[in-house]
Amino acid sequence: MLNLRWPGICVVCGSGLPTGTRTWWDAATRTVTCAACRETTAEPSATQTIILNDRRMPGGRGNVDHLAIAATGVFVIDAKNIKGKVRVAKPLFGAARLRIAGRDRTKLIDGLDRQVSAVRDALEVNGHACVPVQGVLCFTAAAELPLLGTLKMRGHLLLHSKALVKRPNTSGPLQPPAIDALARSLAAALPSA
């Protein structure tokens, strides 16, 4: 659900929608539906994604940049504006290290671990323990990621912002009412920073 920034037209009933109207955006078809038509539509869109921005972590230590609640689960997104070659160094002995422009940046993954853990705890408390939670380190600058394949470290994805957009907008097991319920419970558990 979103508020329109510009006037639009509902694709179901054809009514004009003024600026500020509560509407539903379908990413797959790139269309807008008014709230009244959304409630009467027999088959809701499976590609609904709700984004929660800048959420405070419990205990007041840090924040979660973005939460994307989609049909495939919850994506915990930590956005970074870092340039340089990104690689995961896996030594013969010891833990894997995240290297960006030759520097050890493993602390970014440690922070993402804490954020994912906080989201999982919030879901567990609200009875949604079975919902998949995926951590994503999203590079907004010109980071040099491999062209083929996707880098992962400790189960977290390392992606460009353009590659990240495709992940939540796929069909999955969660239906729009469940996505709404998850978004409400996460918004209550992790208040705005």
WOUR-V521864 format. One record per pair of residues at least 24 apart in sequence whose C-alpha atoms are under 10 Angstrom apart, sorted by the first residue. I is the first residue (numbers start at 1). J is the second residue. If there is no record, write none. Layout:
i=I j=J
i=I j=J
This chain:
i=1 j=25
i=1 j=26
i=1 j=32
i=1 j=33
i=1 j=34
i=1 j=35
i=1 j=48
i=1 j=49
i=1 j=50
i=1 j=51
i=1 j=180
i=2 j=32
i=2 j=50
i=2 j=51
i=4 j=32
i=8 j=32
i=8 j=33
i=8 j=34
i=9 j=33
i=9 j=34
i=10 j=34
i=10 j=35
i=10 j=37
i=10 j=38
i=11 j=37
i=12 j=36
i=12 j=37
i=12 j=38
i=12 j=41
i=13 j=37
i=24 j=48
i=25 j=49
i=25 j=50
i=26 j=169
i=27 j=169
i=27 j=170
i=28 j=169
i=28 j=170
i=28 j=171
i=44 j=175
i=44 j=176
i=44 j=177
i=45 j=71
i=45 j=171
i=45 j=175
i=45 j=176
i=46 j=70
i=46 j=71
i=46 j=72
i=46 j=169
i=46 j=170
i=46 j=171
i=46 j=172
i=46 j=173
i=46 j=174
i=46 j=175
i=46 j=176
i=46 j=179
i=47 j=71
i=47 j=72
i=47 j=168
i=47 j=169
i=47 j=170
i=47 j=171
i=47 j=172
i=47 j=174
i=47 j=175
i=47 j=176
i=48 j=168
i=48 j=169
i=48 j=170
i=48 j=171
i=48 j=174
i=48 j=175
i=48 j=176
i=48 j=177
i=48 j=179
i=48 j=180
i=49 j=73
i=49 j=74
i=49 j=168
i=49 j=169
i=49 j=170
i=49 j=176
i=49 j=179
i=49 j=180
i=49 j=183
i=50 j=74
i=50 j=168
i=50 j=176
i=50 j=179
i=50 j=180
i=50 j=182
i=50 j=183
i=51 j=75
i=51 j=183
i=52 j=76
i=52 j=183
i=52 j=184
i=52 j=186
i=52 j=187
i=52 j=190
i=52 j=191
i=52 j=192
i=53 j=77
i=53 j=187
i=53 j=191
i=53 j=192
i=53 j=193
i=54 j=78
i=54 j=190
i=54 j=191
i=54 j=192
i=54 j=193
i=55 j=186
i=55 j=187
i=55 j=189
i=55 j=190
i=55 j=191
i=55 j=192
i=55 j=193
i=56 j=115
i=56 j=187
i=56 j=189
i=56 j=190
i=56 j=191
i=56 j=192
i=56 j=193
i=57 j=114
i=57 j=115
i=57 j=118
i=57 j=119
i=57 j=189
i=57 j=190
i=57 j=191
i=57 j=192
i=57 j=193
i=58 j=115
i=58 j=118
i=58 j=119
i=58 j=121
i=58 j=122
i=58 j=189
i=58 j=190
i=58 j=191
i=60 j=193
i=61 j=114
i=62 j=111
i=62 j=114
i=62 j=115
i=62 j=193
i=63 j=111
i=63 j=114
i=63 j=115
i=63 j=190
i=63 j=191
i=63 j=192
i=63 j=193
i=64 j=111
i=64 j=112
i=64 j=114
i=64 j=115
i=64 j=116
i=64 j=118
i=64 j=119
i=64 j=190
i=64 j=192
i=64 j=193
i=65 j=115
i=65 j=193
i=66 j=136
i=67 j=119
i=67 j=133
i=67 j=134
i=67 j=135
i=67 j=183
i=67 j=186
i=67 j=187
i=68 j=133
i=68 j=134
i=68 j=168
i=68 j=169
i=68 j=179
i=68 j=183
i=69 j=133
i=69 j=168
i=69 j=174
i=69 j=176
i=69 j=178
i=69 j=179
i=69 j=180
i=69 j=181
i=69 j=182
i=69 j=183
i=69 j=186
i=70 j=167
i=70 j=168
i=70 j=169
i=70 j=170
i=70 j=171
i=70 j=172
i=70 j=173
i=70 j=174
i=70 j=175
i=70 j=176
i=70 j=178
i=70 j=179
i=70 j=180
i=70 j=182
i=70 j=183
i=71 j=168
i=71 j=169
i=71 j=170
i=71 j=171
i=71 j=172
i=71 j=173
i=71 j=174
i=71 j=175
i=71 j=176
i=71 j=178
i=71 j=179
i=72 j=131
i=72 j=132
i=72 j=133
i=72 j=134
i=72 j=167
i=72 j=168
i=72 j=169
i=72 j=170
i=72 j=171
i=72 j=172
i=72 j=173
i=72 j=174
i=72 j=175
i=72 j=179
i=73 j=130
i=73 j=131
i=73 j=132
i=73 j=133
i=73 j=134
i=73 j=168
i=73 j=172
i=73 j=173
i=73 j=174
i=73 j=179
i=73 j=182
i=74 j=116
i=74 j=119
i=74 j=120
i=74 j=123
i=74 j=131
i=74 j=132
i=74 j=133
i=74 j=134
i=74 j=135
i=74 j=168
i=74 j=179
i=74 j=182
i=74 j=183
i=74 j=186
i=75 j=116
i=75 j=119
i=75 j=132
i=75 j=133
i=75 j=134
i=75 j=135
i=75 j=136
i=75 j=164
i=75 j=167
i=75 j=168
i=76 j=112
i=76 j=113
i=76 j=115
i=76 j=116
i=76 j=117
i=76 j=119
i=76 j=133
i=76 j=134
i=76 j=135
i=76 j=136
i=76 j=137
i=76 j=138
i=76 j=156
i=77 j=112
i=77 j=115
i=77 j=116
i=77 j=134
i=77 j=135
i=77 j=136
i=77 j=137
i=77 j=138
i=77 j=156
i=77 j=157
i=77 j=164
i=78 j=108
i=78 j=109
i=78 j=111
i=78 j=112
i=78 j=115
i=78 j=135
i=78 j=136
i=78 j=137
i=78 j=138
i=78 j=139
i=78 j=158
i=79 j=136
i=79 j=137
i=79 j=138
i=79 j=139
i=79 j=140
i=79 j=141
i=79 j=159
i=79 j=160
i=79 j=161
i=80 j=108
i=80 j=137
i=80 j=138
i=80 j=139
i=80 j=140
i=80 j=141
i=80 j=143
i=80 j=160
i=80 j=161
i=81 j=138
i=81 j=139
i=81 j=140
i=81 j=141
i=81 j=142
i=81 j=143
i=82 j=138
i=82 j=139
i=82 j=140
i=82 j=141
i=82 j=142
i=82 j=143
i=82 j=144
i=83 j=139
i=83 j=140
i=83 j=141
i=83 j=142
i=83 j=143
i=83 j=144
i=84 j=141
i=84 j=142
i=84 j=143
i=84 j=144
i=84 j=145
i=85 j=142
i=85 j=143
i=85 j=144
i=85 j=145
i=85 j=146
i=86 j=139
i=86 j=143
i=86 j=144
i=86 j=145
i=86 j=146
i=86 j=151
i=86 j=158
i=87 j=144
i=87 j=145
i=87 j=146
i=87 j=151
i=87 j=152
i=87 j=153
i=87 j=158
i=88 j=151
i=88 j=152
i=88 j=153
i=88 j=158
i=89 j=153
i=90 j=153
i=96 j=153
i=96 j=154
i=97 j=153
i=98 j=152
i=98 j=153
i=100 j=143
i=100 j=144
i=100 j=145
i=101 j=143
i=101 j=144
i=106 j=153
i=108 j=137
i=109 j=135
i=109 j=136
i=109 j=137
i=109 j=153
i=109 j=154
i=109 j=156
i=109 j=158
i=110 j=154
i=112 j=136
i=112 j=137
i=112 j=154
i=112 j=156
i=113 j=154
i=113 j=155
i=113 j=156
i=116 j=156
i=118 j=189
i=118 j=190
i=119 j=186
i=119 j=189
i=119 j=190
i=120 j=186
i=121 j=189
i=122 j=185
i=122 j=186
i=122 j=187
i=122 j=188
i=122 j=189
i=122 j=190
i=123 j=182
i=123 j=185
i=123 j=186
i=123 j=189
i=125 j=185
i=125 j=189
i=126 j=182
i=126 j=185
i=126 j=186
i=126 j=189
i=127 j=182
i=127 j=185
i=128 j=178
i=128 j=181
i=128 j=182
i=128 j=185
i=131 j=173
i=131 j=174
i=131 j=182
i=136 j=160
i=136 j=164
i=137 j=161
i=137 j=164
i=138 j=162
i=138 j=163
i=138 j=164
i=139 j=164
